[in-house]
Amino acid sequence: MGAIHTRRGDTIGWEENRTATGSGKTAWGVRTKPYFEPAETGMMLRVVEYAPQWIVEAHSHAARELVYILDGEVSIGEERFGPGDAIQIEPNTVYGPLQAGPQGVRFILMFTGAPGMKSA
């Protein structure tokens, strides 16, 4: 028999995954709200935010990846994406660098399995 898994956004806190230190302060660069994890549901679902102008170097993941841009914009290489754009990335595809726009970017990220990040 199937199951329904639910999460309420107001009960999930932000996790600051990458930070930068400047002017004596530490600020987040990338933060995520983890809704589902592969061990539980076979998929990973997160809301992700990059701070304004934040750069993530080229990399790949071992799993298929889906991205849906909610707010702001991000460049992947020379191509810019904004609200309403969707990106599907095949496993082991090297992509990047990614650079958030001047207002940052917020997007939904889903992996159809465990992501397993690899640097390019």
TIRO-2110 file (N, C-alpha, C; in Angstrom, 1 decimal):
// TIRO-2110
0.8, -1.2, 0.0, N, 1, A
0.0, 0.0, 0.0, CA, 1, A
0.9, 1.2, 0.0, C, 1, A
0.5, 2.3, -0.7, N, 2, A
1.2, 3.5, -0.8, CA, 2, A
1.2, 4.4, 0.5, C, 2, A
1.9, 5.4, 0.4, N, 3, A
2.0, 6.4, 1.6, CA, 3, A
2.0, 7.8, 1.0, C, 3, A
1.5, 8.7, 1.9, N, 4, A
1.6, 10.1, 1.6, CA, 4, A
2.5, 10.7, 2.6, C, 4, A
3.6, 11.4, 2.2, N, 5, A
4.5, 12.0, 3.0, CA, 5, A
4.3, 13.5, 2.9, C, 5, A
4.2, 14.2, 4.0, N, 6, A
3.9, 15.7, 4.0, CA, 6, A
4.9, 16.4, 4.9, C, 6, A
5.2, 17.7, 4.6, N, 7, A
6.0, 18.6, 5.4, CA, 7, A
5.3, 19.9, 5.3, C, 7, A
5.3, 20.6, 6.4, N, 8, A
4.8, 22.0, 6.5, CA, 8, A
6.0, 22.9, 6.5, C, 8, A
6.0, 23.9, 5.5, N, 9, A
7.1, 24.8, 5.4, CA, 9, A
7.4, 25.6, 6.6, C, 9, A
6.4, 25.9, 7.4, N, 10, A
6.7, 26.7, 8.6, CA, 10, A
7.4, 25.9, 9.7, C, 10, A
7.5, 24.6, 9.6, N, 11, A
8.1, 23.8, 10.6, CA, 11, A
9.6, 23.4, 10.2, C, 11, A
10.0, 23.8, 9.0, N, 12, A
11.3, 23.5, 8.4, CA, 12, A
12.2, 24.7, 8.5, C, 12, A
13.3, 24.6, 9.2, N, 13, A
14.2, 25.7, 9.3, CA, 13, A
15.2, 25.7, 8.1, C, 13, A
15.8, 26.9, 7.9, N, 14, A
16.9, 27.0, 6.9, CA, 14, A
18.2, 26.5, 7.4, C, 14, A
18.9, 25.7, 6.6, N, 15, A
20.2, 25.2, 6.8, CA, 15, A
21.2, 26.1, 6.0, C, 15, A
22.2, 26.7, 6.6, N, 16, A
23.2, 27.5, 5.9, CA, 16, A
24.3, 26.5, 5.5, C, 16, A
24.3, 26.3, 4.2, N, 17, A
25.3, 25.3, 3.7, CA, 17, A
26.7, 25.8, 3.4, C, 17, A
26.7, 27.1, 2.9, N, 18, A
28.0, 27.7, 2.6, CA, 18, A
27.9, 29.1, 3.1, C, 18, A
29.0, 29.6, 3.7, N, 19, A
29.0, 30.9, 4.2, CA, 19, A
30.3, 31.6, 3.8, C, 19, A
30.3, 32.9, 3.9, N, 20, A
31.5, 33.8, 3.6, CA, 20, A
31.7, 34.7, 4.7, C, 20, A
32.9, 35.1, 5.0, N, 21, A
33.3, 36.0, 6.0, CA, 21, A
33.8, 37.3, 5.4, C, 21, A
33.3, 38.4, 5.7, N, 22, A
33.7, 39.7, 5.2, CA, 22, A
33.4, 40.8, 6.2, C, 22, A
34.2, 41.7, 6.3, N, 23, A
34.0, 42.9, 7.3, CA, 23, A
33.8, 42.4, 8.7, C, 23, A
34.4, 41.3, 9.0, N, 24, A
34.3, 40.7, 10.4, CA, 24, A
33.0, 40.0, 10.7, C, 24, A
32.2, 39.8, 9.6, N, 25, A
30.9, 39.1, 9.8, CA, 25, A
30.8, 37.9, 9.0, C, 25, A
30.1, 36.9, 9.4, N, 26, A
29.9, 35.7, 8.6, CA, 26, A
28.4, 35.8, 8.1, C, 26, A
28.2, 35.6, 6.8, N, 27, A
26.9, 35.6, 6.2, CA, 27, A
26.7, 34.4, 5.4, C, 27, A
25.5, 34.0, 5.2, N, 28, A
25.2, 32.8, 4.4, CA, 28, A
25.4, 33.1, 2.9, C, 28, A
25.8, 32.1, 2.2, N, 29, A
26.0, 32.2, 0.7, CA, 29, A
25.0, 31.3, 0.1, C, 29, A
24.8, 30.1, 0.6, N, 30, A
23.8, 29.2, 0.1, CA, 30, A
23.1, 28.6, 1.4, C, 30, A
21.7, 28.6, 1.3, N, 31, A
21.0, 28.0, 2.4, CA, 31, A
19.8, 27.2, 1.8, C, 31, A
19.4, 26.2, 2.5, N, 32, A
18.4, 25.2, 2.0, CA, 32, A
17.4, 24.9, 3.1, C, 32, A
16.2, 24.6, 2.6, N, 33, A
15.1, 24.1, 3.4, CA, 33, A
14.9, 22.6, 3.0, C, 33, A
15.3, 21.7, 3.8, N, 34, A
15.2, 20.3, 3.3, CA, 34, A
13.8, 19.7, 3.7, C, 34, A
13.0, 19.4, 2.6, N, 35, A
11.7, 18.9, 2.8, CA, 35, A
11.7, 17.3, 2.8, C, 35, A
12.4, 16.7, 1.9, N, 36, A
12.4, 15.3, 1.8, CA, 36, A
13.8, 14.8, 1.5, C, 36, A
14.2, 13.6, 2.0, N, 37, A
15.5, 13.1, 1.8, CA, 37, A
15.4, 11.7, 1.1, C, 37, A
16.4, 11.3, 0.3, N, 38, A
16.3, 10.0, -0.4, CA, 38, A
16.1, 8.8, 0.5, C, 38, A
16.7, 8.8, 1.6, N, 39, A
16.5, 7.6, 2.5, CA, 39, A
15.1, 7.4, 2.9, C, 39, A
14.3, 8.5, 3.0, N, 40, A
12.9, 8.4, 3.4, CA, 40, A
11.9, 8.1, 2.2, C, 40, A
12.1, 8.9, 1.1, N, 41, A
11.1, 8.9, 0.0, CA, 41, A
11.7, 8.5, -1.3, C, 41, A
13.0, 8.3, -1.4, N, 42, A
13.6, 7.9, -2.7, CA, 42, A
13.9, 9.2, -3.5, C, 42, A
13.6, 10.3, -3.0, N, 43, A
13.8, 11.6, -3.7, CA, 43, A
14.3, 12.6, -2.7, C, 43, A
15.0, 13.7, -3.2, N, 44, A
15.3, 14.8, -2.4, CA, 44, A
14.6, 16.0, -2.9, C, 44, A
14.0, 16.8, -2.0, N, 45, A
13.3, 18.0, -2.4, CA, 45, A
13.7, 19.1, -1.4, C, 45, A
14.2, 20.2, -1.9, N, 46, A
14.6, 21.3, -1.1, CA, 46, A
14.3, 22.6, -1.8, C, 46, A
14.1, 23.7, -1.0, N, 47, A
14.1, 25.0, -1.5, CA, 47, A
15.5, 25.6, -1.2, C, 47, A
16.1, 26.2, -2.2, N, 48, A
17.5, 26.6, -2.1, CA, 48, A
17.5, 28.1, -2.4, C, 48, A
18.3, 28.8, -1.6, N, 49, A
18.6, 30.2, -1.9, CA, 49, A
20.1, 30.5, -2.0, C, 49, A
20.5, 31.3, -3.0, N, 50, A
21.9, 31.8, -3.1, CA, 50, A
21.8, 33.3, -2.8, C, 50, A
22.8, 33.7, -2.1, N, 51, A
22.9, 35.1, -1.8, CA, 51, A
23.2, 35.9, -3.1, C, 51, A
23.0, 37.2, -3.1, N, 52, A
23.3, 38.0, -4.3, CA, 52, A
24.7, 37.8, -4.7, C, 52, A
24.9, 37.6, -6.0, N, 53, A
26.2, 37.4, -6.7, CA, 53, A
27.0, 36.1, -6.3, C, 53, A
26.4, 35.3, -5.5, N, 54, A
27.1, 34.1, -5.0, CA, 54, A
27.4, 33.2, -6.2, C, 54, A
28.6, 32.6, -6.1, N, 55, A
29.1, 31.7, -7.2, CA, 55, A
29.3, 30.3, -6.7, C, 55, A
28.8, 29.3, -7.4, N, 56, A
29.0, 27.9, -7.1, CA, 56, A
29.8, 27.4, -8.3, C, 56, A
31.0, 26.8, -8.0, N, 57, A
31.9, 26.3, -9.1, CA, 57, A
31.2, 25.2, -9.9, C, 57, A
31.7, 24.9, -11.1, N, 58, A
31.2, 23.8, -11.9, CA, 58, A
31.3, 22.5, -11.1, C, 58, A
30.3, 21.7, -11.3, N, 59, A
30.3, 20.4, -10.6, CA, 59, A
29.2, 19.5, -11.3, C, 59, A
29.1, 18.3, -10.8, N, 60, A
28.1, 17.4, -11.3, CA, 60, A
27.5, 16.6, -10.1, C, 60, A
26.4, 15.9, -10.4, N, 61, A
25.8, 15.0, -9.4, CA, 61, A
25.5, 13.6, -10.0, C, 61, A
25.5, 12.6, -9.2, N, 62, A
25.3, 11.3, -9.7, CA, 62, A
23.8, 11.0, -10.0, C, 62, A
22.9, 11.8, -9.6, N, 63, A
21.5, 11.6, -9.8, CA, 63, A
20.9, 12.7, -10.7, C, 63, A
19.8, 12.4, -11.4, N, 64, A
19.0, 13.3, -12.2, CA, 64, A
18.6, 14.5, -11.3, C, 64, A
18.6, 15.7, -11.8, N, 65, A
18.3, 16.9, -11.0, CA, 65, A
17.3, 17.7, -11.8, C, 65, A
16.3, 18.3, -11.0, N, 66, A
15.3, 19.2, -11.5, CA, 66, A
15.4, 20.5, -10.7, C, 66, A
15.4, 21.6, -11.4, N, 67, A
15.5, 22.9, -10.8, CA, 67, A
14.3, 23.7, -11.3, C, 67, A
13.6, 24.4, -10.5, N, 68, A
12.5, 25.4, -10.9, CA, 68, A
12.8, 26.7, -10.2, C, 68, A
13.0, 27.8, -10.9, N, 69, A
13.4, 29.1, -10.4, CA, 69, A
12.1, 29.7, -9.9, C, 69, A
12.1, 30.1, -8.6, N, 70, A
11.0, 30.8, -8.0, CA, 70, A
11.1, 32.4, -8.1, C, 70, A
12.3, 32.9, -7.6, N, 71, A
12.5, 34.3, -7.5, CA, 71, A
14.0, 34.6, -7.9, C, 71, A
14.3, 35.8, -8.4, N, 72, A
15.6, 36.2, -8.7, CA, 72, A
16.1, 35.6, -10.0, C, 72, A
17.4, 35.5, -10.1, N, 73, A
17.9, 34.9, -11.3, CA, 73, A
19.3, 34.3, -11.0, C, 73, A
19.7, 33.3, -11.9, N, 74, A
20.9, 32.6, -11.8, CA, 74, A
21.5, 32.4, -13.2, C, 74, A
22.8, 32.5, -13.4, N, 75, A
23.4, 32.2, -14.6, CA, 75, A
24.1, 30.8, -14.5, C, 75, A
24.0, 30.0, -15.5, N, 76, A
24.7, 28.7, -15.6, CA, 76, A
25.6, 28.9, -16.8, C, 76, A
26.9, 29.1, -16.6, N, 77, A
27.8, 29.5, -17.7, CA, 77, A
27.3, 30.8, -18.2, C, 77, A
27.0, 30.9, -19.5, N, 78, A
26.6, 32.1, -20.1, CA, 78, A
25.1, 32.3, -20.2, C, 78, A
24.3, 31.3, -19.8, N, 79, A
22.9, 31.4, -19.9, CA, 79, A
22.2, 31.8, -18.6, C, 79, A
21.3, 32.8, -18.7, N, 80, A
20.6, 33.3, -17.5, CA, 80, A
19.2, 32.7, -17.4, C, 80, A
18.8, 32.4, -16.2, N, 81, A
17.5, 31.8, -15.9, CA, 81, A
16.8, 32.7, -14.8, C, 81, A
15.4, 32.8, -15.0, N, 82, A
14.7, 33.6, -14.0, CA, 82, A
13.4, 32.9, -13.6, C, 82, A
12.5, 33.6, -12.9, N, 83, A
11.3, 33.0, -12.4, CA, 83, A
10.5, 32.3, -13.5, C, 83, A
10.0, 31.1, -13.1, N, 84, A
9.2, 30.3, -14.1, CA, 84, A
10.1, 29.4, -15.0, C, 84, A
11.4, 29.6, -15.0, N, 85, A
12.3, 28.7, -15.8, CA, 85, A
12.5, 27.4, -15.1, C, 85, A
12.6, 26.3, -15.8, N, 86, A
12.9, 25.0, -15.3, CA, 86, A
14.1, 24.4, -16.0, C, 86, A
14.9, 23.7, -15.3, N, 87, A
16.1, 23.1, -15.8, CA, 87, A
16.2, 21.6, -15.3, C, 87, A
16.4, 20.7, -16.3, N, 88, A
16.6, 19.3, -15.9, CA, 88, A
18.0, 18.9, -16.3, C, 88, A
18.8, 18.3, -15.4, N, 89, A
20.2, 18.0, -15.6, CA, 89, A
20.3, 16.5, -15.5, C, 89, A
20.9, 15.9, -16.5, N, 90, A
21.1, 14.4, -16.5, CA, 90, A
22.2, 14.1, -15.5, C, 90, A
22.2, 12.8, -14.9, N, 91, A
23.3, 12.4, -14.0, CA, 91, A
24.7, 12.6, -14.6, C, 91, A
25.6, 13.0, -13.8, N, 92, A
27.0, 13.1, -14.1, CA, 92, A
27.3, 14.1, -15.2, C, 92, A
26.4, 15.1, -15.4, N, 93, A
26.7, 16.2, -16.3, CA, 93, A
27.3, 17.3, -15.6, C, 93, A
28.5, 17.7, -16.0, N, 94, A
29.2, 18.8, -15.4, CA, 94, A
28.6, 20.1, -15.9, C, 94, A
28.2, 21.0, -14.9, N, 95, A
27.6, 22.3, -15.3, CA, 95, A
28.1, 23.4, -14.3, C, 95, A
28.1, 24.6, -14.8, N, 96, A
28.5, 25.7, -14.0, CA, 96, A
29.6, 26.5, -14.7, C, 96, A
30.2, 27.5, -14.0, N, 97, A
29.8, 27.9, -12.7, CA, 97, A
28.4, 28.5, -12.7, C, 97, A
27.8, 28.5, -11.5, N, 98, A
26.5, 29.1, -11.3, CA, 98, A
26.7, 30.4, -10.6, C, 98, A
26.0, 31.5, -11.0, N, 99, A
26.2, 32.8, -10.3, CA, 99, A
24.8, 33.4, -10.1, C, 99, A
24.5, 33.6, -8.9, N, 100, A
23.2, 34.3, -8.6, CA, 100, A
23.2, 35.7, -9.1, C, 100, A
22.1, 36.2, -9.4, N, 101, A
21.9, 37.6, -9.9, CA, 101, A
22.1, 38.6, -8.7, C, 101, A
21.9, 39.9, -9.0, N, 102, A
22.1, 40.9, -8.0, CA, 102, A
21.1, 40.9, -6.9, C, 102, A
19.9, 40.2, -7.0, N, 103, A
19.0, 40.0, -5.9, CA, 103, A
19.1, 38.6, -5.3, C, 103, A
20.0, 37.8, -5.8, N, 104, A
20.1, 36.4, -5.4, CA, 104, A
19.1, 35.6, -6.2, C, 104, A
18.9, 34.3, -5.8, N, 105, A
18.0, 33.5, -6.5, CA, 105, A
17.4, 32.5, -5.4, C, 105, A
16.1, 32.1, -5.6, N, 106, A
15.5, 31.1, -4.8, CA, 106, A
14.9, 30.1, -5.8, C, 106, A
15.1, 28.8, -5.6, N, 107, A
14.6, 27.8, -6.5, CA, 107, A
14.3, 26.5, -5.7, C, 107, A
13.4, 25.7, -6.4, N, 108, A
13.1, 24.3, -5.9, CA, 108, A
14.1, 23.4, -6.5, C, 108, A
14.6, 22.5, -5.8, N, 109, A
15.6, 21.5, -6.2, CA, 109, A
15.1, 20.1, -5.9, C, 109, A
15.1, 19.3, -6.9, N, 110, A
14.7, 17.9, -6.6, CA, 110, A
15.7, 16.9, -7.3, C, 110, A
16.1, 16.0, -6.6, N, 111, A
16.9, 14.9, -7.1, CA, 111, A
16.1, 13.6, -7.0, C, 111, A
16.2, 12.8, -8.1, N, 112, A
15.5, 11.5, -8.1, CA, 112, A
16.4, 10.4, -7.6, C, 112, A
16.9, 10.6, -6.4, N, 113, A
17.8, 9.7, -5.7, CA, 113, A
18.8, 10.5, -4.9, C, 113, A
19.9, 9.9, -4.4, N, 114, A
20.9, 10.6, -3.7, CA, 114, A
21.8, 11.4, -4.6, C, 114, A
22.0, 12.7, -4.3, N, 115, A
22.7, 13.5, -5.3, CA, 115, A
24.2, 13.2, -5.5, C, 115, A
25.0, 12.9, -4.5, N, 116, A
26.4, 12.5, -4.7, CA, 116, A
27.1, 13.6, -5.5, C, 116, A
27.5, 14.7, -4.9, N, 117, A
28.1, 15.8, -5.6, CA, 117, A
29.6, 15.5, -6.0, C, 117, A
30.0, 15.9, -7.2, N, 118, A
31.4, 15.7, -7.6, CA, 118, A
31.9, 17.0, -8.2, C, 118, A
33.1, 17.5, -7.8, N, 119, A
33.6, 18.7, -8.4, CA, 119, A
34.1, 18.4, -9.8, C, 119, A
34.1, 19.5, -10.6, N, 120, A
34.6, 19.3, -12.0, CA, 120, A
36.1, 19.4, -12.0, C, 120, A
END
